Amino acid sequence: MLRIITANLNGIRSACRKGFLDWLANQGADVVCVQELKAQAADLDDGMRGPAGLAGHFVYAEKKGYSGVGLYLGQPAEGIVEGLGHIEFDPEGRYIQADLGNLSVISLYLPSGSSSEERQLAKYRFMDDFFPHMAALRDAGREVVICGDWNIAHREIDLKNWKSNQKNSGFLPEERAWLSRVFDELGYVDVYRQLYPDAGDACYTWWSNRGQAWAKNVGWRLDYQIATPGVAASARRAAVFKDLRFSDHAPLTIDYDWTI
């Protein structure tokens, strides 16, 4: 089995203080994709750089305390790709890719548009540029798993209060339609939904820090593993870990019957 975990940490130092690395040491993961490091290289200690026998690779945002993505790998990669070659978004630390045999695993942090109209427009620009990149990845003939915080809840089943959120970033019609195109036009697979097509509140991976969203499970599914059909078909089980809270997101683990 190939075990891949994705987790938005909302600050790697904060998540580690809350027990993320202790939890990770017992997961038997082969690849771990993390997002929103909110740190620079000098901020990471040895445990953060290489936990549980895994080797860490990171792309940091130029702005301190902001964004950043990483990969922890159980075996050496044949290649690491840092960034998309995009002048606007690479300085924000949103993309890192590891090539492992015939499989590429990507840690992605798609921009949020919730803070302002300006950031929503930036989110749309990222989506416009990332779509052909996904097409190119597919056309290269490799299997691909894109893990991370996509900042979009795709369907009504993917969030608690869908009716009241239809005009809010993360559940806008344009965002949802774009994600549908990823599946319908490009042929990528939402692996969790393939395994559990009817899962409701068990699927949530993010909860607002406002009110009692966590306590009442008023959540959203924003974290996905989206894969090309070959590797997606090998997925056997998936789970969102909620027993401990390391972040405002929860880790998503998927096991694939796949060898790298």
N, C-alpha and C positions, 0 to 999 in steps of 0.2 A: 504493500500500500504506500501511496504517496500522500502525506498529510500536509496540507497547506492551510495556514492561518492568516487571516487579515484582521488588523486592529487599528482603529484610529485612537491614538493614545492621548490626544489633547494635552500634549506635553510629556515627553519621555521621562523627564525627571520626576514629575508628579506621579505618573503611572507606576514608576518603579518604587517610589515611596509607599504606594498603596498595594504593593505585592505582585505587580505584573511579572517580574522576572522569576519570582518564586513559583508562580503558577506555570509559567512557560517551561520551566525546568522539568515539569512532570507531564508535558503534553506529547512528547515524542514527535515533534514537528520536523519535517524535512525542509520546509520553506516557510518563513514568517514575513509577511508584508506589513509594514507599519507606516502610519501617516500622522501628520501634524506633530512633528518632533518638537517644535518650538525651542530649538536648541542649536548651538554651533558645535563644531568638532571638539573644542576645548572643554565643553560642558559635560561630555560623556566620560564616564569612568570605564574601567576595563570590563566590568560586568555588563554595562550597556552596549559596549562595542562587540562583545562576543559571548553571549549568554548560553549556557547549556550545551557547550560544544559547537555552537553555531558561529559562523563568521559574518560580521556585520558589514554592510555597504550602505552608504548614506549620501543623499543629496540635500544640502542645507539651503534654506532661504537666505538671501542676502540680508534681509531685514531681521534683526534679532527678535527672538520670541515669537516667530511666525512660521507657519507651514513646515515644510520639510518632509521627506519620505525616506524610507529605508527598507532593506532586505536583509534577513538573516538566513544563511544557507548552511545546510548540513554537509554539502560537498562543494568543491571548487566549481565555479562557473567557467564555461568556455569563453564567455564574454560578458561584460557589464556595460550597459548603455545608460549614461546619466543625462537626463533631459531629452527634450524633443527637438532641440535646435531652434527653439522659438524665442525671439528676442524679448517678448513681453512676459512669457510665463516661466521660462527656465530660471530667472532670478528668484522666483517664488518657491522653487523646490517642489515640483509636483509629479515627477516621473522618474522612475528607475527600473531598469529591465535586466534580468539575468537570463542568459541562454544556457540551458542545461540539457545536453544531448539534443533531441529533436523538439524540446519544449522550451518556450520562453515564458517566464513568470514576471509580471509587472506589478509594481506597487504604484498606485495612482491616487492622487488627491485632487479631484475635480473641484474647481472653485465654487464657493458659496456665493449666492447673490442676495442673501438675506439682509445684509447691513446697509445697502443703498442701491439706488437705481444704477449708479456707475458700476458697482460690482456685479450687478445682474447682467449688464451689457458685456462686461469682461467675461462672465461665465458663458454667455452665448458665443463670444469670439473663440473661447477655448473649445467649446463644443464643435463649432464650425471647422476648426483646424484639426481636431482630434479624430473626427469621423473618417477623413481620408487616410489618416495614419493607421487606424484600425483596419481599413480596407487593405492597405499595403502590407500590414502584418499578416493578414489572412492570405493574401496572394503570394506571399513568400514561401508558402508550402510548409511552414512550421505549425505545430500546435501551440496555442497561446492561452494563458490564463491571466486575465487582468483583474487584479484584486484591489479593493480599496473603497474609499469613501467617494461615492459618485454624486452625493448631494442631490439625488433625485429619488423620490418614491414613485415607482412606475405605475402602480395600479391602486384602486381604492382599497384593496385588501392590505396594502403595504403601509398604512398608517391608521391611527385610531380615529381621528377627527377629520376625515377626508372632505366632508361637505364644507366645513368652515375654513379649509386651507386651499381652496381651489384658486385663490388669487394671491397665494403666498409662494415665494421662491422655494423650490424643492418639489412643488406639486402643480406648477403651472402647465397648462395644456401644451405649450411649445416644448417644454423640457420632457414631458412624458412622451410626446410624439417623437422626439429625437431618440429617446431610448428604445421606443418601438422600432424605429428604423435600424438601430444597431442589431436588433434581433431579426426583424423581418427582411431587411434588405441585405445586410452584411452576413447574416446567418449565424451570428454569435448566439450563445445559449446562456440564459440566466440559470446557473447550475442549482442554486437552492430551490428555485421554483420548479425546475425539472424534477427534483426529488420530492418536493412537498408542494404540489400545486394549490392546495387549499389551506395551507397554514395561515392562520390569522395573527393574533397577538404574539404567538411564539416566534414570529419572524422578525420582530422589531430589533433594531440594533442601535438606535439613538433615542435619547430622551432629553427634553429641555431641562435646564436647571431651574426653571421657573416653576413656582407652585409645587405640586406633588406629582409631577409627571412620572418620575421613576416609581414612586410608591403605588401609584394607580395604574402603572403600565400604559400611560398615554404616550405611545412611542411612534417611531417611523422606521421603516426599513430603508436605510441609506447606504449600507455596506454590502457589497456584492462580490462574488467571484463569477466573472463573465468570461466564457471560454469558447474556443472553436469546437465544432461538433465532435471531433474524434476524442479529445481528452474529456469533454463534457459527458460523453456517453459512458465513460469509465467511472464516473462518480458513484459512490456507494452510500454515503451518509453525510449528513451535515448537522451542525449544532451551533446555536448561539449560546455563549457562556454568560450566565447572569447571576451565578451564585455569589460572586464578589464583584465589586465595582471599581475598576481601575481608571475610568474615564467617563465622559458622558456618552460614549459609544461602548458596545460590547463586542468582544472578539467573535468572529465567524470562522469555524473550522470545517473543512470539507476533506474527506478521504477519497482518493482516486485509486482505482486498480490500474496503476501506471508505473512503469519503471523508467528511471532516468540514468 
